[in-house]
Amino acid sequence: MLSTLLATTLLAAVPEPPKIACAPLVNYPARVTTYYNRSRVFLRSTPDRKDWRNIQGSILNGRSGMVLQEQEVDQELWYLVEFSRGANDQFRGWIRSDYLAGQHCGVIATP
């Protein structure tokens, strides 16, 4: 009983790691690239909904796109991104910043 109480108290005292605060992008649209090493890239219809649209990495892994807008939800930065693979193959949705590669909080921004 005492050991269980002690273990519970020790676990409760461990703080969660802080979330990384990202500065907003200044110029839109901005070009972005998804990480090559992700097996999947997830897009949402809105950043605060859980309606994941799972797009396989073979389609969007390492692909360039354009950021059209950004929004912070629960201390996470989300970007409205549009990717295209030709005239008939376009994907548009909200993507979390850690799925993007680059120097600006995961984003390569080129005005």
N, C-alpha and C positions, 0 to 999 in steps of 0.2 A: 504494500500500500504506500509506504513512504517513498520507495524507489519510483513507483508510478507517478506519484505527485511531483517528485523532484524532476523527473524526465519531462513531464508535461509543462512544468514551470520553465525549464531550460529551453524547450522548443518554442514556447510562447514569447520568450524574450529575444529571439533571433529576429532582427528587423528584415523587412523585405528590401531587396536592392532598389535604389532609386531609378525611376524611368528617365531616360535621356530626354532633356528638353531640346527641341529643335527650333531654330529661328525660321520664320516663314520665308518663302521665296519672295523676291521682289518683282520679278518680271514674269509675265505669262504671255503666250505659252512658253514652256521650258521643255527642252528635250531631256528624256530620261532613258535609262537602260535597266532592264531587270538583271538580277544576278544570274550568272551562268550555272552556279552550283546548286540551284534550287531544283528539286525534282518536279515541283508544281508551283504555279503562280496563281494566287487566289484574287479574284475580283468580286466586289459587292455592288449591288445596285445603289445603295447608299451606305456611308461609312458607319452608321449607327444600327444597321440591320444585320441580322445573322444569316442572311440568305446567300451563303457562299456560292459562288459560281466557280467550280473547279476547272481550270483550264490547264491541261497538261503542259509540262515544261518543254516538250518538243515543239509546242506552238509558240509560247511566249518566253521561254528560257533564253536569256541573253538578247532579247529583242529590244529595239529602240522604239520609243513612243513619245507622245507629247503630254505634259501635265497641263491641264486646263484650269484647275482650281485646287485648293487645299482646304482641309477642315480638321480641327482637333476634336477628338472624341475620347473621353476618359483618359486624358493625358497621352494619347497616341496621335501621331500626325498621319492623316490619310490624304491621298492625292487622287483627284479625278484624272484618269489617264486614258488616252486613246492610242491603241496599237493598230497597225494595219499590215496586212500581208497581201498586198494587191488590192485591186478595186473592189472585189466581192468578199473580202475576208477582213472585217474590221471588228475589233473588240474594244468596248468602252466600259469602264467601271472604276470603282474606288479601290485603291491598293494601299496597303500599309507601307510606311516609309522604309521599313527594314527589308522589303522585297526588292528595293531598288539599289543599284550600285552607284557609287560616286562619292563626292566629297562634302556635299551639303546635306547632312543628315540622311545619307543614302541616296541623294539625288544629284545627277549631273545637270546643272542648269546652264543653258545657253540661250540668251534672249534672242 
